[in-house]
């Protein structure tokens, strides 16, 4: 049986992922502590694996592991920002670099 959690708690984890990327962990509500995102993703995949295999979408859910190891959009945006600052750009120009990066990243699938 699935546990039901308040939307406030779920939104906190969503915010943590957006703000910190995959490196700082998420709240494991069952254990009441912050745990590495990879651990939670592995648990999720383990739970979903039998159904995903039957539905033929196991590769799609396993993509979550790649996100954990390679970072999410927040991680990539921070890297672009830091790289721009290290290259001597102003904060405003570094933010513009993030916008360019996002345009390029999201244009790929169009």
TATA-V92165 format. One line per field, one symbol per residue. ss: DSSP state (@ for helix, = for strand, . for the rest). phi: phi as a letter, one per 30 degrees, with the letter a starting at -180 (. if undefined). burial: + if it has 16 or more other C-alpha atoms within 10 Angstrom, else -. A space follows every 10 residues. Layout:
ss=???
phi=???
burial=???
//
This chain:
ss=......@@@@ @@@@@@@@@@ .....===.. ..===.@@@@ @@@@@@@@@@ @@@@@..@@@ @@@@@@@@@@ ..@@@@@@@@ @@@@@@.... @@@@@@@@@@ @@@@@@@...
phi=.ddcbdeedd dddddedddc icdcibdcdd chadbeeedd dddddedded dddddibddd ddeedddddc jceddddddd dddddddjdd ddddddddde dddddddedd
burial=---------- --+--++--- +++-+++--- ------++-- +---+---+- -+-----+-- ++-++-++-- -++-++++-+ +--++----- ---++-++-- +---------
//
